[in-house]
Amino acid sequence: MSGGGVTRRQFCAAGGTAAVLVGLAGAGAFQNTQGTVHLRPPGATSETHLLSHCDRCQRCVQACPYNLVQPIPLTLDFPTVGTPELLFREGYCDFCNKCMEVCPTGALSLEAASAEDIGVAKVISDSCVAWDWGGCTVCADECPVEGALVIDERGRPQVDETLCDGCGLCEFVCPAPSLRAYDASTAAKGIYVVGRNSEAAALPGALTSAEYEAGARKEASRE
């Protein structure tokens, strides 16, 4: 075959690669010794369930109207490659259900608890403008869940983790990058959403940038 089309050999090679990824991920779900977690789209039951059911078809990626669902690129944590994670760079999740509706394998399910609770927002104390200087109330002003994000008597944002559903609007609108001078030692934004099964979520209250970086992708101890 000539031109820009995909040859039969290329098609078969791609299919074989996908099959290997799925097969290894099924085993890797139980062999992920690093205990890595990612912020998954609504409908993910657990890391183990998602890794063993997701076939990397990318339908959830294509269905997301806000470009939030993205495939995890090639990393050292090989079993997760190609599986979906949420990135709040271009918007926030309004729980439209499209990613769950198009999932053909049940890796994302409308029946899962996370269908209405993606994760939890954590304030980053050394990056949040209000934490140092006060005056910024953007995250609390924009939060769509009443009471989930409030400003305390010192002018700092506080998250009610029982009300927060991890929609990511606070992270998306956080103006810290434009208000602070660049500092490689701190996180870019003053608030981030993390998975509820992460170490970062298990820590009470606001986090430092170091605590966020160390715990956002690490699974909390089950002991």
Z-matrix of the N, CA and C atoms (Angstrom, degrees):
N
C 1 1.471
C 2 1.522 1 108.68
N 3 1.309 2 117.37 1 134.39
C 4 1.455 3 121.26 2 -180.00
C 5 1.512 4 110.09 3 -108.26
N 6 1.338 5 117.37 4 175.65
C 7 1.457 6 120.80 5 178.05
C 8 1.506 7 111.24 6 85.73
N 9 1.353 8 115.74 7 -158.51
C 10 1.460 9 120.80 8 -173.55
C 11 1.507 10 113.82 9 -94.35
N 12 1.338 11 118.93 10 6.04
C 13 1.450 12 121.45 11 -178.61
C 14 1.510 13 112.78 12 -73.26
N 15 1.316 14 115.46 13 169.01
C 16 1.456 15 121.34 14 178.73
C 17 1.518 16 109.20 15 -90.44
N 18 1.321 17 117.18 16 126.94
C 19 1.458 18 120.43 17 179.32
C 20 1.509 19 110.60 18 -75.48
N 21 1.323 20 115.92 19 163.77
C 22 1.465 21 120.18 20 179.10
C 23 1.519 22 110.66 21 -61.87
N 24 1.330 23 115.56 22 -38.18
C 25 1.466 24 119.34 23 179.86
C 26 1.526 25 110.54 24 -64.27
N 27 1.358 26 116.75 25 -42.99
C 28 1.457 27 120.58 26 178.61
C 29 1.522 28 111.47 27 -64.46
N 30 1.338 29 115.32 28 -40.22
C 31 1.458 30 119.77 29 179.53
C 32 1.527 31 110.69 30 -62.45
N 33 1.325 32 115.64 31 -45.14
C 34 1.471 33 119.80 32 -179.86
C 35 1.528 34 111.31 33 -65.72
N 36 1.340 35 115.39 34 -37.73
C 37 1.463 36 118.91 35 179.26
C 38 1.515 37 110.85 36 -64.94
N 39 1.345 38 115.65 37 -41.95
C 40 1.458 39 119.73 38 179.05
C 41 1.513 40 110.82 39 -63.74
N 42 1.332 41 115.64 40 -42.28
C 43 1.459 42 119.41 41 178.78
C 44 1.510 43 111.72 42 -63.50
N 45 1.326 44 115.94 43 -39.00
C 46 1.463 45 119.66 44 178.72
C 47 1.510 46 111.95 45 -65.55
N 48 1.332 47 115.79 46 -40.52
C 49 1.468 48 119.90 47 177.70
C 50 1.516 49 111.32 48 -61.92
N 51 1.342 50 115.96 49 -43.57
C 52 1.463 51 120.16 50 179.08
C 53 1.517 52 110.82 51 -62.07
N 54 1.338 53 116.36 52 -41.34
C 55 1.460 54 120.03 53 -179.65
C 56 1.519 55 111.19 54 -63.67
N 57 1.341 56 115.51 55 -39.69
C 58 1.467 57 119.48 56 178.34
C 59 1.519 58 110.37 57 -64.03
N 60 1.346 59 116.53 58 -43.49
C 61 1.462 60 120.28 59 179.50
C 62 1.509 61 111.40 60 -59.98
N 63 1.335 62 116.16 61 -45.32
C 64 1.462 63 120.11 62 -179.35
C 65 1.513 64 110.80 63 -64.74
N 66 1.338 65 116.23 64 -44.31
C 67 1.455 66 119.59 65 -179.41
C 68 1.506 67 112.59 66 -63.41
N 69 1.341 68 115.72 67 -44.86
C 70 1.452 69 119.19 68 179.30
C 71 1.512 70 111.93 69 -67.57
N 72 1.319 71 115.98 70 -34.35
C 73 1.462 72 118.78 71 179.21
C 74 1.507 73 111.00 72 -66.76
N 75 1.322 74 116.78 73 -37.62
C 76 1.456 75 119.56 74 178.75
C 77 1.513 76 110.73 75 -60.11
N 78 1.335 77 116.00 76 -42.21
C 79 1.458 78 119.55 77 176.79
C 80 1.521 79 110.26 78 -74.91
N 81 1.348 80 115.28 79 -39.51
C 82 1.455 81 120.06 80 -176.58
C 83 1.500 82 112.96 81 -64.19
N 84 1.329 83 117.24 82 -23.87
C 85 1.459 84 119.87 83 178.67
C 86 1.515 85 110.83 84 -58.58
N 87 1.326 86 115.67 85 -26.19
C 88 1.464 87 119.65 86 -178.62
C 89 1.525 88 111.97 87 -106.17
N 90 1.353 89 115.25 88 0.16
C 91 1.457 90 118.97 89 -176.44
C 92 1.525 91 111.89 90 -121.26
N 93 1.315 92 116.77 91 11.09
C 94 1.456 93 120.48 92 -178.09
C 95 1.525 94 109.39 93 -76.90
N 96 1.316 95 114.98 94 82.30
C 97 1.461 96 120.37 95 -172.96
C 98 1.520 97 112.39 96 -67.20
N 99 1.336 98 117.32 97 -19.78
C 100 1.454 99 119.39 98 179.33
C 101 1.522 100 111.91 99 -74.74
N 102 1.329 101 118.10 100 -15.98
C 103 1.455 102 121.12 101 -178.56
C 104 1.513 103 111.70 102 63.29
N 105 1.328 104 117.00 103 36.64
C 106 1.454 105 121.37 104 -177.89
C 107 1.520 106 111.40 105 -74.08
N 108 1.322 107 116.24 106 137.44
C 109 1.462 108 121.27 107 174.97
C 110 1.526 109 108.33 108 -126.31
N 111 1.315 110 115.33 109 153.37
C 112 1.455 111 121.71 110 177.88
C 113 1.522 112 108.52 111 -129.26
N 114 1.327 113 116.15 112 156.89
C 115 1.450 114 120.01 113 175.37
C 116 1.516 115 107.48 114 -77.25
N 117 1.301 116 116.08 115 107.44
C 118 1.460 117 122.07 116 -173.58
C 119 1.527 118 111.51 117 -92.39
N 120 1.336 119 116.70 118 159.29
C 121 1.469 120 120.10 119 175.78
C 122 1.526 121 110.48 120 -65.08
N 123 1.323 122 117.11 121 166.06
C 124 1.472 123 119.75 122 175.53
C 125 1.521 124 110.93 123 -55.53
N 126 1.324 125 115.28 124 143.83
C 127 1.453 126 119.71 125 175.70
C 128 1.506 127 115.74 126 98.45
N 129 1.339 128 117.61 127 -1.16
C 130 1.465 129 120.25 128 177.51
C 131 1.528 130 109.13 129 -81.85
N 132 1.311 131 117.11 130 123.41
C 133 1.467 132 121.09 131 -178.45
C 134 1.523 133 111.30 132 -73.83
N 135 1.333 134 116.11 133 -47.72
C 136 1.462 135 122.31 134 179.54
C 137 1.521 136 107.55 135 -164.27
N 138 1.327 137 116.10 136 166.80
C 139 1.464 138 119.79 137 176.34
C 140 1.523 139 110.94 138 -59.92
N 141 1.315 140 116.59 139 -45.47
C 142 1.453 141 120.35 140 -178.47
C 143 1.520 142 111.18 141 -60.91
N 144 1.313 143 116.93 142 -45.59
C 145 1.462 144 120.88 143 -179.32
C 146 1.522 145 111.03 144 -64.38
N 147 1.336 146 116.60 145 -44.35
C 148 1.459 147 118.95 146 -178.32
C 149 1.524 148 111.27 147 -65.53
N 150 1.323 149 117.14 148 -45.13
C 151 1.456 150 120.05 149 -178.14
C 152 1.522 151 112.76 150 -63.94
N 153 1.317 152 116.78 151 -31.63
C 154 1.464 153 119.66 152 -178.40
C 155 1.523 154 113.39 153 -87.57
N 156 1.346 155 117.43 154 -11.98
C 157 1.458 156 120.17 155 -178.63
C 158 1.532 157 113.54 156 -112.49
N 159 1.317 158 118.26 157 -28.42
C 160 1.465 159 120.76 158 -176.80
C 161 1.531 160 110.46 159 -68.39
N 162 1.348 161 116.66 160 128.18
C 163 1.467 162 120.61 161 179.15
C 164 1.531 163 112.60 162 -102.86
N 165 1.337 164 116.70 163 13.37
C 166 1.472 165 122.94 164 176.08
C 167 1.528 166 112.36 165 60.63
N 168 1.305 167 117.34 166 32.70
C 169 1.465 168 120.91 167 -177.19
C 170 1.521 169 112.77 168 -73.90
N 171 1.334 170 117.50 169 -17.83
C 172 1.467 171 124.23 170 178.31
C 173 1.531 172 113.83 171 69.79
N 174 1.315 173 117.65 172 13.54
C 175 1.462 174 118.46 173 178.99
C 176 1.524 175 111.84 174 -65.74
N 177 1.320 176 116.91 175 -36.31
C 178 1.470 177 119.70 176 178.12
C 179 1.525 178 110.64 177 -65.94
N 180 1.338 179 116.36 178 -36.50
C 181 1.458 180 121.20 179 177.45
C 182 1.527 181 110.03 180 -61.67
N 183 1.327 182 115.89 181 -46.15
C 184 1.461 183 121.36 182 -178.07
C 185 1.528 184 111.82 183 -70.25
N 186 1.323 185 117.09 184 -29.92
C 187 1.466 186 120.48 185 -175.05
C 188 1.518 187 113.47 186 -80.57
N 189 1.325 188 118.25 187 -25.01
C 190 1.465 189 120.49 188 -176.04
C 191 1.528 190 110.54 189 -65.12
N 192 1.318 191 118.16 190 117.98
C 193 1.467 192 120.44 191 -176.88
C 194 1.526 193 113.87 192 -73.93
N 195 1.340 194 116.99 193 -9.72
C 196 1.456 195 120.45 194 -176.00
C 197 1.533 196 113.02 195 -113.70
N 198 1.322 197 116.27 196 6.60
C 199 1.467 198 121.42 197 178.20
C 200 1.528 199 112.30 198 61.67
N 201 1.324 200 116.25 199 32.45
C 202 1.461 201 120.75 200 -179.53
C 203 1.520 202 112.28 201 -87.33
N 204 1.306 203 116.66 202 -35.42
C 205 1.466 204 121.59 203 -177.09
C 206 1.523 205 108.84 204 -82.86
N 207 1.328 206 115.90 205 120.63
C 208 1.454 207 120.91 206 -177.91
C 209 1.527 208 110.25 207 -132.42
N 210 1.339 209 117.35 208 145.72
C 211 1.465 210 119.22 209 177.46
C 212 1.525 211 110.43 210 -74.68
N 213 1.306 212 116.71 211 139.67
C 214 1.456 213 120.86 212 177.46
C 215 1.527 214 108.91 213 -69.41
N 216 1.331 215 117.53 214 127.07
C 217 1.468 216 120.09 215 -178.32
C 218 1.521 217 111.73 216 -73.92
N 219 1.314 218 115.04 217 174.18
C 220 1.456 219 120.99 218 -179.95
C 221 1.520 220 110.37 219 -60.60
N 222 1.329 221 115.77 220 121.43
C 223 1.460 222 122.11 221 -179.27
C 224 1.519 223 109.10 222 -138.61
N 225 1.321 224 115.35 223 179.48
C 226 1.462 225 119.07 224 176.86
C 227 1.518 226 111.74 225 -68.99
N 228 1.324 227 116.63 226 -24.19
C 229 1.464 228 120.84 227 178.56
C 230 1.531 229 107.75 228 -85.42
N 231 1.327 230 115.13 229 71.42
C 232 1.463 231 122.12 230 -167.36
C 233 1.525 232 115.30 231 -54.72
N 234 1.330 233 120.57 232 -40.20
C 235 1.469 234 118.55 233 -177.21
C 236 1.516 235 115.55 234 -59.54
N 237 1.332 236 117.32 235 -20.69
C 238 1.462 237 119.02 236 -177.50
C 239 1.525 238 113.08 237 -89.26
N 240 1.313 239 118.74 238 -8.30
C 241 1.459 240 121.97 239 -175.10
C 242 1.531 241 110.69 240 -57.87
N 243 1.332 242 115.92 241 128.75
C 244 1.457 243 120.57 242 178.03
C 245 1.506 244 114.96 243 86.61
N 246 1.336 245 117.54 244 -10.10
C 247 1.464 246 119.66 245 177.62
C 248 1.529 247 109.21 246 -82.50
N 249 1.328 248 118.31 247 158.92
C 250 1.467 249 120.07 248 -172.22
C 251 1.527 250 114.02 249 -84.73
N 252 1.324 251 114.91 250 142.41
C 253 1.453 252 121.54 251 170.03
C 254 1.521 253 108.58 252 -134.81
N 255 1.328 254 115.85 253 162.66
C 256 1.459 255 121.04 254 -179.57
C 257 1.522 256 110.19 255 -99.69
N 258 1.337 257 115.93 256 132.95
C 259 1.460 258 122.74 257 175.38
C 260 1.522 259 107.86 258 -128.99
N 261 1.322 260 116.85 259 120.91
C 262 1.459 261 120.93 260 -175.24
C 263 1.529 262 111.69 261 -93.11
N 264 1.309 263 116.86 262 50.13
C 265 1.463 264 121.50 263 -178.69
C 266 1.523 265 111.75 264 -86.18
N 267 1.325 266 116.84 265 -28.83
C 268 1.460 267 120.08 266 -173.94
C 269 1.530 268 113.28 267 -120.12
N 270 1.303 269 116.94 268 4.58
C 271 1.457 270 119.57 269 -179.88
C 272 1.511 271 110.97 270 166.73
N 273 1.319 272 115.67 271 -160.41
C 274 1.460 273 121.28 272 -179.14
C 275 1.524 274 109.03 273 -138.29
N 276 1.313 275 116.34 274 166.80
C 277 1.462 276 121.37 275 -176.33
C 278 1.525 277 110.30 276 -88.86
N 279 1.327 278 116.36 277 126.43
C 280 1.470 279 120.14 278 176.06
C 281 1.531 280 111.26 279 -106.35
N 282 1.335 281 115.95 280 16.59
C 283 1.459 282 122.45 281 176.69
C 284 1.538 283 110.60 282 55.86
N 285 1.322 284 114.71 283 49.67
C 286 1.471 285 119.97 284 179.78
C 287 1.529 286 112.19 285 -74.23
N 288 1.330 287 117.23 286 -13.93
C 289 1.468 288 124.13 287 176.07
C 290 1.525 289 114.63 288 77.20
N 291 1.315 290 119.02 289 -0.68
C 292 1.464 291 119.97 290 -174.83
C 293 1.520 292 112.77 291 -62.38
N 294 1.337 293 117.56 292 -39.18
C 295 1.464 294 119.53 293 -180.00
C 296 1.520 295 111.42 294 -63.58
N 297 1.327 296 116.26 295 -38.08
C 298 1.460 297 120.17 296 179.40
C 299 1.526 298 111.86 297 -72.77
N 300 1.312 299 115.78 298 -37.95
C 301 1.458 300 120.16 299 -177.16
C 302 1.530 301 112.89 300 -65.31
N 303 1.338 302 117.09 301 -31.83
C 304 1.466 303 119.27 302 -176.82
C 305 1.525 304 112.79 303 -92.50
N 306 1.334 305 118.27 304 -9.81
C 307 1.470 306 120.42 305 -178.47
C 308 1.526 307 110.06 306 -65.93
N 309 1.339 308 118.06 307 120.64
C 310 1.462 309 120.37 308 -175.10
C 311 1.529 310 114.78 309 -87.69
N 312 1.334 311 117.56 310 -6.67
C 313 1.462 312 119.73 311 -171.70
C 314 1.523 313 114.43 312 -115.39
N 315 1.328 314 117.59 313 -8.66
C 316 1.460 315 119.97 314 -175.71
C 317 1.508 316 113.61 315 86.42
N 318 1.345 317 116.84 316 6.67
C 319 1.464 318 119.30 317 176.16
C 320 1.525 319 110.01 318 -62.93
N 321 1.334 320 115.88 319 -34.13
C 322 1.466 321 123.20 320 172.01
C 323 1.520 322 107.15 321 -117.93
N 324 1.326 323 116.60 322 124.02
C 325 1.461 324 120.25 323 -173.20
C 326 1.520 325 111.55 324 -132.54
N 327 1.309 326 115.89 325 139.40
C 328 1.460 327 121.37 326 176.15
C 329 1.525 328 111.86 327 -64.62
N 330 1.330 329 116.67 328 -17.64
C 331 1.461 330 121.27 329 -178.43
C 332 1.524 331 112.90 330 -85.41
N 333 1.322 332 117.66 331 -12.62
C 334 1.463 333 120.90 332 -177.22
C 335 1.528 334 111.19 333 -73.42
N 336 1.318 335 116.42 334 150.38
C 337 1.470 336 120.76 335 178.99
C 338 1.521 337 111.27 336 -60.76
N 339 1.324 338 116.85 337 -32.61
C 340 1.460 339 120.50 338 -178.12
C 341 1.522 340 113.15 339 -73.87
N 342 1.326 341 117.97 340 -4.08
C 343 1.459 342 120.83 341 176.05
C 344 1.525 343 110.37 342 -61.47
N 345 1.328 344 115.97 343 -23.49
C 346 1.463 345 121.10 344 178.56
C 347 1.523 346 112.19 345 -124.95
N 348 1.326 347 117.30 346 6.84
C 349 1.459 348 121.10 347 -176.68
C 350 1.525 349 108.54 348 -151.83
N 351 1.327 350 116.59 349 92.13
C 352 1.461 351 121.05 350 -175.00
C 353 1.519 352 111.76 351 -74.44
N 354 1.321 353 115.90 352 -43.28
C 355 1.454 354 120.42 353 -175.08
C 356 1.514 355 109.70 354 -177.18
N 357 1.320 356 116.18 355 -151.99
C 358 1.465 357 119.90 356 -177.96
C 359 1.526 358 109.63 357 -141.75
N 360 1.329 359 116.27 358 141.35
C 361 1.461 360 121.30 359 178.42
C 362 1.531 361 109.91 360 -80.98
N 363 1.316 362 115.50 361 138.14
C 364 1.456 363 121.66 362 177.32
C 365 1.521 364 109.30 363 -124.99
N 366 1.317 365 116.39 364 124.94
C 367 1.461 366 121.87 365 177.04
C 368 1.531 367 109.05 366 -73.17
N 369 1.326 368 116.24 367 136.48
C 370 1.467 369 121.95 368 178.43
C 371 1.523 370 107.54 369 -102.72
N 372 1.313 371 116.61 370 105.19
C 373 1.468 372 121.82 371 -166.69
C 374 1.517 373 114.34 372 -62.06
N 375 1.346 374 117.99 373 -35.57
C 376 1.462 375 118.90 374 -177.49
C 377 1.527 376 112.75 375 -90.57
N 378 1.328 377 117.07 376 3.23
C 379 1.461 378 120.93 377 175.88
C 380 1.518 379 112.24 378 -115.99
N 381 1.324 380 116.92 379 -24.52
C 382 1.458 381 121.95 380 -178.27
C 383 1.530 382 110.26 381 -70.52
N 384 1.317 383 115.80 382 124.20
C 385 1.466 384 121.07 383 -178.96
C 386 1.523 385 111.15 384 -60.92
N 387 1.324 386 116.64 385 -44.16
C 388 1.459 387 120.74 386 -177.87
C 389 1.529 388 111.86 387 -65.02
N 390 1.319 389 117.21 388 -28.65
C 391 1.463 390 120.37 389 -177.51
C 392 1.525 391 110.64 390 -66.28
N 393 1.323 392 115.78 391 -34.14
C 394 1.469 393 120.14 392 -179.98
C 395 1.527 394 112.56 393 -91.38
N 396 1.333 395 115.20 394 -48.76
C 397 1.463 396 118.51 395 -168.54
C 398 1.528 397 113.61 396 -113.72
N 399 1.303 398 118.05 397 -19.81
C 400 1.452 399 120.83 398 -175.19
C 401 1.521 400 111.81 399 77.30
N 402 1.317 401 114.71 400 172.98
C 403 1.460 402 118.92 401 175.31
C 404 1.507 403 115.17 402 96.98
N 405 1.316 404 118.82 403 -25.71
C 406 1.461 405 120.84 404 -179.69
C 407 1.527 406 109.41 405 -93.54
N 408 1.328 407 116.16 406 124.84
C 409 1.463 408 121.23 407 -179.84
C 410 1.531 409 111.14 408 -129.63
N 411 1.323 410 116.90 409 18.56
C 412 1.465 411 121.57 410 -172.72
C 413 1.527 412 112.61 411 -56.81
N 414 1.324 413 117.38 412 -47.65
C 415 1.469 414 119.66 413 -175.91
C 416 1.526 415 111.01 414 -62.60
N 417 1.330 416 116.93 415 -43.85
C 418 1.464 417 120.66 416 -179.55
C 419 1.524 418 110.95 417 -68.86
N 420 1.329 419 116.24 418 -36.80
C 421 1.461 420 119.94 419 179.93
C 422 1.526 421 111.61 420 -65.48
N 423 1.324 422 116.38 421 -35.88
C 424 1.462 423 120.57 422 -174.43
C 425 1.524 424 113.59 423 -91.23
N 426 1.311 425 118.37 424 -17.01
C 427 1.470 426 121.05 425 -176.63
C 428 1.526 427 110.79 426 -56.21
N 429 1.346 428 118.02 427 126.35
C 430 1.458 429 120.89 428 -177.37
C 431 1.526 430 114.74 429 -82.69
N 432 1.333 431 117.06 430 -7.21
C 433 1.460 432 120.81 431 -178.36
C 434 1.525 433 109.05 432 -106.24
N 435 1.300 434 116.82 433 113.21
C 436 1.456 435 121.05 434 -176.74
C 437 1.526 436 111.99 435 -58.30
N 438 1.322 437 115.96 436 125.25
C 439 1.457 438 121.09 437 176.98
C 440 1.519 439 114.96 438 88.21
N 441 1.330 440 117.55 439 -10.40
C 442 1.462 441 119.39 440 -177.37
C 443 1.524 442 111.84 441 -72.58
N 444 1.337 443 116.38 442 -31.71
C 445 1.462 444 121.07 443 178.80
C 446 1.523 445 108.53 444 -133.80
N 447 1.312 446 116.36 445 117.99
C 448 1.462 447 120.67 446 -178.66
C 449 1.523 448 109.46 447 -130.02
N 450 1.307 449 116.01 448 161.55
C 451 1.466 450 122.12 449 176.88
C 452 1.522 451 108.61 450 -101.39
N 453 1.325 452 117.15 451 125.66
C 454 1.462 453 120.25 452 -177.35
C 455 1.525 454 111.44 453 -81.55
N 456 1.333 455 116.59 454 -176.59
C 457 1.464 456 121.84 455 -175.32
C 458 1.525 457 112.68 456 -66.53
N 459 1.322 458 116.93 457 -14.74
C 460 1.465 459 120.71 458 178.01
C 461 1.525 460 111.88 459 -99.81
N 462 1.325 461 116.03 460 8.00
C 463 1.461 462 120.54 461 177.33
C 464 1.512 463 114.62 462 79.88
N 465 1.348 464 117.22 463 18.75
C 466 1.456 465 121.01 464 -176.97
C 467 1.529 466 110.61 465 -108.10
N 468 1.322 467 117.92 466 144.12
C 469 1.461 468 120.23 467 178.75
C 470 1.524 469 112.02 468 -72.42
N 471 1.316 470 115.12 469 138.07
C 472 1.461 471 122.05 470 177.88
C 473 1.533 472 108.04 471 -127.83
N 474 1.324 473 116.35 472 135.84
C 475 1.461 474 121.65 473 -178.02
C 476 1.524 475 109.91 474 -102.83
N 477 1.341 476 116.06 475 128.47
C 478 1.461 477 120.79 476 169.49
C 479 1.520 478 105.99 477 -87.87
N 480 1.315 479 115.96 478 102.69
C 481 1.464 480 120.93 479 -171.33
C 482 1.516 481 112.98 480 -70.46
N 483 1.323 482 117.48 481 -12.96
C 484 1.471 483 119.61 482 176.27
C 485 1.525 484 111.14 483 -82.82
N 486 1.327 485 117.04 484 -20.70
C 487 1.466 486 121.20 485 -179.58
C 488 1.521 487 112.48 486 -99.71
N 489 1.318 488 117.57 487 -30.59
C 490 1.458 489 121.97 488 -177.73
C 491 1.528 490 110.36 489 -62.22
N 492 1.347 491 116.00 490 133.95
C 493 1.463 492 119.64 491 178.55
C 494 1.527 493 112.58 492 -110.42
N 495 1.344 494 116.79 493 5.93
C 496 1.460 495 120.26 494 175.06
C 497 1.516 496 114.80 495 72.38
N 498 1.320 497 118.04 496 28.47
C 499 1.469 498 120.55 497 -176.30
C 500 1.518 499 112.74 498 -66.18
N 501 1.340 500 117.98 499 -24.48
C 502 1.452 501 121.51 500 175.38
C 503 1.512 502 116.00 501 89.69
N 504 1.335 503 118.31 502 2.08
C 505 1.460 504 119.67 503 179.80
C 506 1.522 505 111.31 504 -62.62
N 507 1.327 506 117.06 505 -39.25
C 508 1.468 507 120.53 506 179.30
C 509 1.521 508 110.84 507 -62.05
N 510 1.321 509 116.61 508 -43.95
C 511 1.465 510 120.70 509 178.72
C 512 1.529 511 110.84 510 -63.77
N 513 1.323 512 116.42 511 -42.58
C 514 1.454 513 121.08 512 -178.12
C 515 1.529 514 112.16 513 -62.69
N 516 1.335 515 117.30 514 -42.60
C 517 1.471 516 119.98 515 -174.21
C 518 1.529 517 113.46 516 -90.42
N 519 1.310 518 118.88 517 -7.76
C 520 1.469 519 120.99 518 -177.88
C 521 1.527 520 110.53 519 -54.01
N 522 1.342 521 117.37 520 123.22
C 523 1.469 522 120.64 521 -176.48
C 524 1.523 523 114.70 522 -90.41
N 525 1.322 524 118.01 523 7.03
C 526 1.464 525 120.73 524 -175.07
C 527 1.531 526 113.60 525 -51.48
N 528 1.343 527 119.63 526 -42.26
C 529 1.475 528 118.40 527 -178.52
C 530 1.523 529 113.75 528 -59.06
N 531 1.326 530 117.35 529 -30.68
C 532 1.462 531 119.83 530 -178.35
C 533 1.527 532 112.76 531 -89.93
N 534 1.329 533 117.29 532 -13.51
C 535 1.463 534 120.94 533 -176.47
C 536 1.519 535 113.57 534 -103.84
N 537 1.323 536 115.97 535 -20.69
C 538 1.462 537 119.53 536 -178.28
C 539 1.526 538 111.07 537 -105.62
N 540 1.313 539 116.03 538 150.00
C 541 1.461 540 120.67 539 170.97
C 542 1.526 541 108.16 540 -70.77
N 543 1.298 542 116.91 541 146.14
C 544 1.459 543 120.78 542 -178.34
C 545 1.520 544 111.12 543 -60.18
N 546 1.312 545 115.09 544 132.99
C 547 1.456 546 121.15 545 178.54
C 548 1.522 547 107.33 546 -143.17
N 549 1.310 548 116.85 547 109.53
C 550 1.468 549 121.75 548 -175.63
C 551 1.521 550 112.18 549 -64.46
N 552 1.320 551 118.41 550 -16.09
C 553 1.465 552 120.82 551 -177.27
C 554 1.523 553 112.86 552 -84.73
N 555 1.340 554 117.05 553 -10.17
C 556 1.455 555 119.76 554 -178.68
C 557 1.526 556 110.87 555 -118.89
N 558 1.319 557 115.68 556 159.67
C 559 1.456 558 120.90 557 177.53
C 560 1.524 559 109.77 558 -66.32
N 561 1.317 560 116.21 559 155.05
C 562 1.465 561 120.71 560 -176.40
C 563 1.524 562 112.05 561 -67.52
N 564 1.332 563 116.84 562 -37.92
C 565 1.463 564 120.39 563 -176.73
C 566 1.527 565 111.04 564 -114.39
N 567 1.314 566 114.46 565 165.17
C 568 1.455 567 120.12 566 -177.22
C 569 1.511 568 113.79 567 -91.87
N 570 1.327 569 117.63 568 -1.34
C 571 1.458 570 121.16 569 178.19
C 572 1.523 571 108.99 570 -156.85
N 573 1.316 572 116.28 571 138.97
C 574 1.462 573 122.10 572 -179.88
C 575 1.527 574 109.62 573 -139.08
N 576 1.317 575 115.39 574 150.87
C 577 1.459 576 120.73 575 173.18
C 578 1.513 577 108.65 576 -93.37
N 579 1.316 578 116.59 577 134.04
C 580 1.467 579 122.06 578 177.99
C 581 1.527 580 108.94 579 -125.80
N 582 1.315 581 116.16 580 157.18
C 583 1.455 582 120.63 581 176.46
C 584 1.513 583 111.05 582 -66.39
N 585 1.309 584 116.29 583 145.88
C 586 1.473 585 119.48 584 -177.15
C 587 1.519 586 112.78 585 -69.22
N 588 1.321 587 117.39 586 -17.13
C 589 1.464 588 119.14 587 178.99
C 590 1.529 589 111.87 588 -95.87
N 591 1.334 590 116.78 589 13.85
C 592 1.461 591 120.11 590 179.83
C 593 1.527 592 111.27 591 -92.43
N 594 1.322 593 115.23 592 160.53
C 595 1.468 594 120.41 593 176.40
C 596 1.524 595 110.87 594 -62.78
N 597 1.321 596 116.30 595 -35.79
C 598 1.461 597 120.15 596 -179.10
C 599 1.522 598 110.85 597 -62.18
N 600 1.319 599 117.24 598 -39.88
C 601 1.464 600 120.98 599 179.61
C 602 1.518 601 111.49 600 -68.18
N 603 1.318 602 116.51 601 -29.90
C 604 1.465 603 120.39 602 -177.72
C 605 1.525 604 112.49 603 -74.74
N 606 1.329 605 117.72 604 -19.56
C 607 1.464 606 120.40 605 179.20
C 608 1.523 607 109.82 606 -78.74
N 609 1.320 608 118.33 607 137.04
C 610 1.468 609 120.85 608 -177.39
C 611 1.525 610 112.72 609 -75.90
N 612 1.315 611 116.59 610 145.68
C 613 1.458 612 121.75 611 172.49
C 614 1.509 613 114.65 612 67.55
N 615 1.336 614 114.86 613 -157.46
C 616 1.462 615 121.40 614 -179.38
C 617 1.526 616 110.30 615 -70.20
N 618 1.331 617 115.16 616 155.77
C 619 1.458 618 121.69 617 179.10
C 620 1.518 619 109.94 618 -115.83
N 621 1.317 620 116.91 619 155.68
C 622 1.454 621 120.58 620 166.60
C 623 1.529 622 107.61 621 -80.93
N 624 1.318 623 116.70 622 165.13
C 625 1.462 624 120.11 623 176.88
C 626 1.520 625 111.03 624 -58.59
N 627 1.319 626 116.56 625 -39.31
C 628 1.462 627 120.63 626 -179.38
C 629 1.522 628 110.87 627 -64.60
N 630 1.329 629 116.87 628 -41.60
C 631 1.465 630 120.19 629 178.77
C 632 1.524 631 110.92 630 -65.83
N 633 1.329 632 116.07 631 -39.52
C 634 1.457 633 119.78 632 178.69
C 635 1.523 634 110.84 633 -64.54
N 636 1.324 635 116.84 634 -48.91
C 637 1.459 636 120.87 635 -178.70
C 638 1.524 637 111.63 636 -61.79
N 639 1.332 638 116.48 637 -36.96
C 640 1.467 639 120.11 638 -177.49
C 641 1.526 640 112.16 639 -77.02
N 642 1.334 641 117.23 640 -29.74
C 643 1.460 642 118.57 641 -170.94
C 644 1.497 643 117.70 642 -111.21
N 645 1.343 644 118.48 643 -12.34
C 646 1.463 645 120.25 644 -174.54
C 647 1.521 646 112.66 645 -63.16
N 648 1.319 647 117.72 646 -34.43
C 649 1.465 648 121.32 647 -177.10
C 650 1.526 649 112.64 648 -111.58
N 651 1.314 650 116.23 649 14.88
C 652 1.453 651 120.12 650 179.42
C 653 1.515 652 110.84 651 -112.43
N 654 1.293 653 116.98 652 131.40
C 655 1.460 654 121.34 653 -176.52
C 656 1.519 655 111.25 654 -69.54
N 657 1.316 656 115.65 655 136.13
C 658 1.459 657 121.09 656 178.06
C 659 1.519 658 110.76 657 -67.18
N 660 1.298 659 116.16 658 148.67
C 661 1.462 660 120.85 659 177.48
C 662 1.524 661 110.38 660 -63.35
N 663 1.322 662 115.85 661 140.76
C 664 1.463 663 120.97 662 179.94
C 665 1.518 664 112.20 663 -96.64
N 666 1.307 665 116.42 664 4.25
C 667 1.469 666 119.53 665 -178.22
C 668 1.523 667 110.97 666 -69.49
